[in-house]
Amino acid sequence: MAYIDTVQKVSIQVRGESVECIAASFKGVPFFFETTEFSGGGRNVQTNSIPFSNSHVNEDTGGNVASFTFNVYFVGEDAEIKKDEFLRVCNEEGVGELVHPYFGVFKARCKGGINLSYGNYQEYISGTVTFVAEGDYSKKNTVVSLPGKTRQKAAELRKIVADNVASSFSVDGKSKSVMERAVDMSYKAVDAVYSARKYLQKASEFVKEIGRIKSNIETIMRAPKDYVKRVQQLVTMGSEITGIDFEEKEQVQNCIDLMYFAIGEDGVYDSQSVENRAALVMLMRMTGASVVAESLVDCVFSSVSEAERFQDDIHAAFEFVLSETEDPSLYVTAQELEAVALKNLRDNLSKIPYEVEIELVQTNNLLAIVYGVHGSLDRVEDVFDGNAIRDPLFVKPSDKLRVICDD
């Protein structure tokens, strides 16, 4: 099980529906969950009434114990094995290490029973389990997982925009002109996703889904919830479904384009078409923003300047989206997502190598200079290739030697 900063996220198929799950573990045994609830804080106060009186007594029995309830899934051909191993460690006595993607790593115990249920076709095993923190949870959990928080906020943003669009987008029972305009706008949205995700154009599943949506667009649009879900799946489709590995930085850059998605107003006069247009535009922009923030977590930058360029581009895109957002819940969630994603980026800047110029007081050879900077000769070739050195045996102060530093 990877540590919290590299927490794994997957999309699994449950009875034909896509369910986004995140990894956690207990006593070293991993499991996936769709939702998690936290209960804690405050005081545990017992209120007792006084017989034959209108008064009562409050008894403070101490602080409430932090508890975490998961909605878990076990899937795949080895689902039974995974489930049995999870039950084994949960039934053991004593505390164990709970790795929670949103709340950190701490000691906990499994509380109460574990409720499990099976799908009709044995496609998956789902259930609920609750853990209680051991000892002083508040002091041990002082570090927030920014990657986990980013993923949480991204999923929250997608859900809010999906609910909003599903309630405002409508073609059922409307005039033919409304349907025609909705079809035209939907084609533009799907084409924008296809153009933005260039690296997936060779993935058969992605291309097939594009074709299925466009060929059945009128039927799909009559069920707005399904329509929205399928559009979002196009934007978020990852390597676990397509089988294609892609560069996270490329995904960030391409999905920034979706954050500027627009549909022209020509021919859109009736109120329902205006509402449909606004809903589709916001669906594309907010879903694109969620993917940008999620992908940013896994980006590896070669230099601080490269990371800063990404930071500036992402900030500009979020500022544009926020300036066009009228819904308060979308605005607040998108703003929080931007803040946590960019904070994670800034916190990681210290881990990115950077260039410094070495001031030489006298002529020296390259080996001695590199050893003096790094304490080894491992980077001699990198320094030589990165500088216009005429003679490695005689490096002069005027050569302005630059080296890569990690700290």
C-alpha positions in Angstrom: 0.0 0.0 0.0 1.5 3.3 -1.0 1.8 6.1 1.5 -0.8 8.8 1.7 0.9 11.2 -0.7 0.6 8.5 -3.5 -2.8 7.3 -2.6 -4.4 5.4 -5.5 -7.7 6.3 -7.2 -9.5 3.9 -9.5 -12.8 3.8 -11.4 -14.5 0.4 -11.1 -17.6 -1.0 -12.8 -20.4 -2.0 -10.5 -23.5 -3.4 -12.2 -22.6 -1.5 -15.3 -22.1 1.8 -13.4 -18.8 3.6 -13.0 -17.9 4.1 -9.3 -14.9 6.2 -8.3 -13.0 4.7 -5.4 -10.0 5.7 -3.4 -7.5 3.4 -1.7 -7.0 3.1 2.1 -5.6 0.3 4.3 -5.8 -1.1 7.7 -2.9 -3.1 9.2 -1.3 -3.2 5.8 -4.3 -4.7 4.0 -5.6 -2.4 1.3 -9.2 -1.7 0.4 -11.2 0.6 -1.8 -14.0 2.9 -0.7 -16.5 5.1 -2.4 -17.4 7.4 0.5 -16.1 8.0 4.0 -17.6 9.7 7.0 -15.9 11.3 10.0 -17.5 11.7 13.4 -15.6 13.4 16.2 -15.0 16.5 18.1 -17.0 18.1 20.9 -17.7 16.7 24.3 -19.7 13.6 25.2 -22.4 15.0 27.4 -25.0 12.8 29.1 -28.2 14.6 30.0 -30.2 13.2 32.9 -33.6 14.6 34.0 -34.4 15.0 37.7 -37.5 13.0 38.8 -40.5 15.2 39.7 -38.8 18.3 38.4 -38.5 20.4 35.3 -34.7 20.6 35.7 -31.9 18.3 34.4 -28.3 17.6 35.0 -25.6 17.5 32.2 -22.7 15.2 32.9 -19.5 15.7 30.8 -17.9 12.3 30.4 -15.0 13.5 28.2 -14.2 14.3 24.6 -15.9 12.3 21.8 -13.9 9.6 20.2 -13.1 10.1 16.5 -14.6 7.5 14.3 -14.4 6.8 10.5 -17.0 4.9 8.6 -16.2 3.6 5.1 -18.4 2.4 2.3 -16.0 -0.3 1.0 -15.8 -2.4 -2.3 -14.0 -5.6 -3.1 -14.0 -6.3 -6.9 -12.3 -8.6 -9.4 -11.8 -12.3 -9.6 -10.0 -12.4 -6.2 -12.7 -10.3 -4.4 -13.4 -13.2 -2.0 -9.7 -13.4 -1.1 -9.5 -9.7 -0.6 -12.6 -9.7 1.6 -11.4 -12.6 3.7 -8.0 -10.9 4.3 -9.7 -7.7 5.3 -12.0 -9.5 7.7 -9.1 -11.3 9.3 -7.2 -8.1 10.3 -10.4 -6.4 11.4 -11.2 -9.3 13.7 -7.8 -9.4 15.3 -7.3 -7.9 18.7 -5.3 -4.8 19.2 -4.7 -1.6 17.4 -3.4 -1.3 13.8 -2.3 1.4 11.5 -5.1 3.0 9.5 -4.0 4.9 6.3 -6.7 7.4 5.5 -6.3 9.5 2.3 -8.0 12.5 3.9 -7.1 12.4 7.5 -3.6 10.9 7.7 -2.0 7.9 9.2 -2.8 6.9 12.8 -3.6 4.0 15.1 -7.2 2.7 15.2 -9.4 -0.2 16.1 -12.2 -1.8 14.1 -15.5 -1.1 15.9 -18.6 -3.2 15.8 -19.6 -5.6 13.0 -18.7 -5.4 9.3 -21.8 -5.4 7.1 -21.3 -7.0 3.7 -23.6 -7.5 0.7 -23.2 -9.2 -2.6 -24.3 -8.2 -6.1 -26.9 -10.4 -7.9 -24.3 -11.6 -10.3 -21.4 -11.8 -7.8 -19.7 -8.9 -9.7 -18.6 -7.3 -6.4 -18.8 -7.3 -2.7 -19.7 -4.1 -0.9 -20.1 -3.2 2.7 -19.5 -0.8 5.6 -16.9 -0.8 8.3 -16.2 1.7 11.1 -12.8 2.4 12.8 -12.2 4.4 16.0 -9.0 6.3 16.6 -6.8 5.2 19.4 -5.4 7.7 21.9 -5.2 11.4 21.3 -6.2 11.5 17.7 -6.2 15.3 17.4 -2.5 15.6 18.3 -1.4 12.8 16.1 -3.3 13.9 13.1 -1.7 17.3 12.6 -0.8 17.0 8.9 -3.5 17.2 6.2 -3.0 15.2 3.0 -3.1 17.8 0.3 -3.2 15.2 -2.5 -6.1 13.4 -0.8 -7.9 16.7 -0.2 -7.4 17.7 -3.8 -9.0 14.5 -5.0 -11.8 14.9 -2.6 -12.6 18.4 -3.7 -12.3 17.4 -7.4 -14.9 14.7 -6.9 -17.1 17.0 -5.0 -16.9 19.6 -7.7 -17.9 17.1 -10.4 -20.9 15.9 -8.4 -22.2 19.5 -7.7 -21.9 20.5 -11.4 -23.4 17.2 -12.5 -26.4 17.7 -10.2 -26.8 21.3 -11.3 -26.7 20.5 -15.0 -29.0 17.5 -14.7 -31.6 19.8 -13.1 -31.3 22.6 -15.6 -30.7 20.9 -18.9 -33.8 19.7 -20.6 -35.1 18.7 -24.1 -37.8 16.3 -23.2 -41.2 17.7 -24.4 -39.6 20.8 -25.8 -39.9 22.1 -29.4 -37.9 20.6 -32.3 -35.8 23.8 -32.4 -34.7 23.3 -28.8 -33.7 19.7 -29.5 -31.7 20.7 -32.7 -29.8 23.4 -30.8 -29.1 21.0 -27.9 -27.8 18.4 -30.4 -25.5 21.0 -32.1 -24.2 22.2 -28.7 -23.6 18.7 -27.5 -21.6 17.8 -30.7 -19.4 20.8 -29.9 -18.9 19.7 -26.4 -18.0 16.1 -27.3 -15.7 17.3 -30.1 -13.9 19.6 -27.6 -13.2 16.6 -25.3 -11.9 14.6 -28.3 -9.6 17.5 -29.3 -8.4 18.2 -25.7 -7.5 14.5 -24.9 -5.3 14.0 -28.0 -3.3 11.2 -26.4 -6.4 9.1 -26.0 -7.4 9.3 -29.6 -5.6 6.0 -30.2 -7.6 4.3 -27.4 -10.4 2.2 -28.9 -12.6 2.5 -25.8 -12.4 6.3 -25.8 -13.1 6.5 -29.6 -16.0 4.0 -29.3 -17.6 6.0 -26.5 -17.3 9.2 -28.5 -19.1 7.5 -31.4 -21.8 5.9 -29.2 -22.6 9.3 -27.7 -22.8 11.2 -31.0 -24.8 8.6 -32.8 -27.4 8.3 -30.0 -27.3 11.9 -28.7 -31.0 12.7 -29.0 -31.9 9.6 -27.0 -29.2 10.1 -24.4 -30.2 13.8 -23.8 -33.7 12.8 -22.8 -32.2 11.4 -19.6 -30.1 14.4 -18.3 -28.4 12.5 -15.4 -27.1 9.8 -17.7 -26.2 12.3 -20.3 -24.1 14.3 -17.8 -22.5 11.2 -16.4 -21.4 10.0 -19.9 -19.9 13.4 -20.8 -18.0 13.5 -17.5 -16.7 10.0 -18.1 -15.2 11.1 -21.4 -13.3 13.9 -19.7 -12.1 11.8 -16.8 -11.4 8.5 -18.6 -8.1 7.3 -17.3 -5.4 4.7 -18.1 -7.2 1.9 -16.0 -10.0 1.9 -18.6 -8.1 2.8 -21.8 -4.9 0.9 -21.0 -2.9 3.8 -22.2 -0.3 5.5 -20.0 -0.1 9.3 -20.5 1.9 12.1 -19.2 0.1 14.0 -16.4 1.6 17.3 -17.4 0.1 16.8 -20.9 -3.3 16.1 -19.4 -3.1 19.3 -17.3 -2.3 21.4 -20.3 -5.0 19.8 -22.5 -7.7 20.0 -19.9 -6.9 23.7 -19.3 -8.3 24.1 -22.8 -11.7 22.7 -21.5 -11.7 25.3 -18.8 -12.1 27.9 -21.6 -14.8 26.0 -23.5 -17.4 28.2 -25.0 -20.5 27.9 -27.3 -21.5 30.8 -29.5 -24.8 32.5 -28.9 -25.8 32.7 -32.5 -29.3 31.2 -33.0 -29.8 30.6 -29.3 -32.9 32.8 -28.5 -35.4 30.8 -26.5 -35.0 30.6 -22.7 -34.5 26.8 -22.5 -31.7 26.8 -25.2 -30.0 29.6 -23.3 -30.2 27.6 -20.1 -29.0 24.4 -21.9 -26.1 26.4 -23.3 -25.0 27.8 -19.9 -25.4 24.3 -18.3 -23.2 22.6 -21.0 -20.5 25.3 -20.8 -20.3 25.0 -17.0 -20.3 21.2 -17.2 -17.3 21.2 -19.5 -15.4 24.0 -17.6 -15.9 22.6 -14.1 -15.2 19.0 -15.1 -12.1 20.1 -16.9 -11.0 22.1 -13.8 -11.4 19.0 -11.6 -9.2 16.9 -13.9 -6.6 19.7 -14.0 -6.4 19.8 -10.2 -6.3 16.0 -9.8 -3.6 15.5 -12.5 -1.5 18.3 -11.0 -1.0 16.2 -7.9 0.9 13.5 -9.9 2.9 15.9 -12.0 6.7 15.7 -11.8 8.4 18.9 -12.9 12.0 19.2 -14.1 12.5 22.7 -12.7 11.0 25.3 -10.5 10.5 27.6 -13.5 8.4 24.9 -15.2 6.3 24.4 -12.1 5.7 28.1 -11.8 4.6 28.3 -15.5 2.0 25.6 -14.8 1.0 27.4 -11.6 0.4 30.7 -13.5 -1.6 28.9 -16.3 -3.8 27.0 -13.9 -4.4 30.1 -11.8 -5.4 32.1 -14.8 -7.8 29.3 -16.0 -9.4 29.1 -12.6 -9.8 32.9 -12.4 -11.6 32.8 -15.7 -13.9 30.0 -14.7 -14.7 31.7 -11.4 -15.4 35.0 -13.1 -18.0 33.2 -15.2 -19.7 31.3 -12.4 -22.9 32.5 -10.8 -23.8 29.5 -8.7 -22.5 30.0 -5.1 -21.9 26.3 -4.4 -19.9 25.8 -7.6 -17.9 29.0 -7.0 -16.9 28.1 -3.5 -16.0 24.5 -4.3 -14.0 25.4 -7.4 -12.2 28.1 -5.4 -11.3 25.6 -2.6 -10.1 23.1 -5.2 -7.8 25.6 -6.8 -6.4 26.7 -3.4 -5.6 23.1 -2.2 -4.2 22.0 -5.6 -1.9 25.0 -5.9 -0.8 24.7 -2.2 0.2 21.1 -2.9 2.2 22.3 -5.9 3.9 25.1 -3.9 4.7 22.7 -1.0 6.5 20.4 -3.5 8.6 23.2 -5.1 11.3 22.5 -2.5 11.7 19.0 -3.9 12.3 20.2 -7.4 16.0 20.6 -8.5 17.1 24.1 -9.4 20.0 25.7 -11.1 22.6 27.9 -9.3 25.7 29.6 -10.6 29.0 28.7 -9.0 31.4 31.6 -8.3 34.9 30.3 -9.0 37.7 32.3 -7.3 40.3 30.6 -9.5 40.7 28.2 -12.4 40.0 24.6 -11.4 39.1 21.3 -13.1 35.6 20.0 -13.5 35.9 16.9 -11.3 37.1 18.9 -8.3 34.3 21.5 -8.8 31.5 18.9 -9.1 32.8 16.9 -6.1 32.9 20.0 -4.0 29.3 20.8 -4.8 27.7 17.4 -4.7 30.1 15.3 -2.7 30.3 12.8 -5.5 31.1 12.6 -9.2 27.8 11.2 -10.3 26.7 14.4 -12.1 29.9 15.2 -13.9 28.4 14.4 -17.3 25.2 16.4 -16.5 27.3 19.5 -15.5 29.5 19.2 -18.6 26.5 18.8 -20.9 24.7 21.7 -19.3 27.5 24.2 -19.7 29.6 25.5 -22.6 32.9 24.2 -21.1 35.8 24.4 -23.5 38.3 22.4 -21.4 37.1 20.3 -18.4 40.7 20.5 -17.0 40.7 24.2 -16.9 37.4 25.8 -15.9 37.9 29.5 -15.5 35.9 32.0 -13.3 34.8 33.6 -16.5 33.0 30.4 -17.7 30.1 31.0 -15.3 29.5 27.4 -14.4 25.9 26.4 -13.5 24.9 23.2 -11.6 21.7 21.5 -10.5 21.0 21.5 -6.8 18.4 19.4 -4.9 18.3 21.3 -1.6 
